[in-house]
Amino acid sequence: MFETRSRPKFSLQSCSLPVWVAAAPLRTLPCIHMQTSASIQPPDLRPLLTAPEVAAVLAISLRKLEQLIAAHDAPAHFRVGRLRRWRATDVQAWIDARTEPQP
């Protein structure tokens, strides 16, 4: 009667985030890793950061983050509906670009 279809298997695993992200007061979300029989690489499905989390990582206020966004000087972000989201890698790249080398 009912056909069984082959579905990709999903597994929940904890992510290993960089130390600068792990030290910030972030909510903990599991990573979803898709297991398929094909050799297709799954997209980057690590948790996205919210504005308060990015502000906490940068050790600035939420208002200062909004000012940086208005001045087009904030880490790269994108919108999901009306909400802004940041990838941890984009925030790290933004920090690295502004870090002065130590003598």
N, C-alpha and C positions, 0 to 999 in steps of 0.2 A: 503494500500500500504506500508506505512512505519511503522516499528515496533518501539515502544518507549521502550527503555531499562532503567532499573533502574540504576542510577549512584549515586555514593557517593556524598554528598553535601560538598562543601568546603566553608569555611567562612574566611574572612580576619579580623584579630583582632590585635590590637597592643600588643606587648609583654611587660611584666614587667621585665626589666633587672635589675641585681644588681646595686647598686649605683655606684660602681667603673666602670661599663661599661657605665652607663647613663651619667657619668661625662665626659667621653672621647668624642672627636669629631668624632662620628660614623655616618655613613649614616643610615637613618631610613628605615627599611624594615618591612613590616607587617609579622606577623606569619600566617601560614596557618594551620588551625585546621580542620582535617577531621572528619566529622560526619557520622557514619555508624550505621546501625541498629544492627549489631553484637557487641559483647563485645570485639572487637579487639582493642588493644591500638595502636594509631598512633605512628610512629617514631618521634624522637626528631627533629622537623623541625624549630628550632629557627635559626635566621640568623647566618651565619658563618662570622668570622672575617678575614680580609685580613692582609697582613704583615704590611702595614702602620698603620692600626687600632690597631694591637697588640703592635706595637712599641709605639703608643700614649698612650695606656693603661698602659704600663710598664714605660712610661716616659723615653724612650731611643731612640737613633737614629735608623733608618732603617739599617744602616751599622752595628751597635752593635748587632741588632737582627740577622743579617746574620752571624756575628761572633759566636753568641751563638748557632745558628743552626749548623754551621760547627763543633763546639766543642761538639755537642750532649748535650747541656745544656739549650735548649730552651723548651718552653711548647710543649706538644705533638701536632703534626699537621699531616695532610694528604694531598695528592695531588689530585687535580681535573685536569687531563691533566698535564700541566706544572705549574699550579698555586698551591700555598700552601694555605691551609685554616685551621683555628683554631676554635674549639668550645669554647664558652665563659666559659663553665664549666671547660674545660681543663686548660685554662689560669688562672682561679681563683684557681684551685687546685695547680697549679705550684707556684702561689704567696703564697698561704697558707703554702705550704711545705717549703718555704724559709723565712717565717716570724718568727722572734724570739719572744718568749713570753716576755711580759712586766713584770718587777718585781713588 
